[in-house]
Amino acid sequence: MIAIPIETLDANPMSTKLFGNAKYFALYDTRTGRNTFIPNDGCGNGTQTAAFLLNEGATSALYGFLGEGPFHAMIRGGMEVFWLGEETMNLKDAIRCALEQRLVRVTPENAELYLNPGEGISRCGCGCTHE
């Protein structure tokens, strides 16, 4: 199952830039080709978001901006992690890129090139009260 952070639950969802601050995740089941949309129970904390996704059964995750803590939590949990790039992307396009293996797989060996927590990119939009 592929976890993709998204901004809204509208008819044409877009990926969101900040992984841990995503309001929702689309969980794409590669066996059935269907999405399930869930609120991010770890919103505001990337490491808690990573643990939440592992608990939900995600086997891989896509991201735009991600810090070391959540990255290593997902890797330790057996997930594969892929960089979407720094711009948002239509959910259907993100899934297609993942399935066609056109995304960079981020590993401990190349993480230094692709990890960026995105500080200063935007304020959290999840509705929580953290600063």
Secondary structure, DSSP 8 states (H G I E B T S, - for coil): -EEEEES--SSS-BB-SBSTT-SEEEEEETTTTEEEEEE-TTTT-HHHHHHHHHHTT-SEEEESBB-HHHHHHHHHTT-EEEE--SS--BHHHHHHHHHTT-SEEE-TTTHHHH-B--TTS----SS----
